[in-house]
């Protein structure tokens, strides 16, 4: 999976539309193999991003879990610590 796509399920507060769109954009970029489509492919690229974002939003709305919601700040701090350890010299 692309490192830039982050889990969006079971967070408090829930994922925003912007976060869902950003994840969809990263996914489509990965699949397409480019970060910026040509003018000729822009419409198809935008359509794919919208479709993936809609499917992601639907999925997030239907997922259920018994686990308590994760705190975004705590998860971000854990990620920063993992990164610090990974890149420490």
C-alpha positions, 0 to 999 in steps of 0.5 A: 500500500502507498505510504501516503494513504493513511487508515481513516476508520475508527477515529475521533473525530471521523475522517473529513471529506478532505481526508477521504478525497486526499486518500482517493487522490493518492490511490488514483495517482499510484494506480495511474503511475503519475502525480499529474495527468496530461490534459487529455487524461484529466477528465478520466483522472478526476472521474476516478478520484471522485468514484474512489472517494465516493466508495471510500466514504460509503465504506467508512459509513458502513464499517462497524467496530467494537473498539473505541475510537482512536485519538488522532493526536496519539496516533500522529505522535506514534507515527512521528516516533516511528519515523524518528527511530527509523531515520535516527543515525 
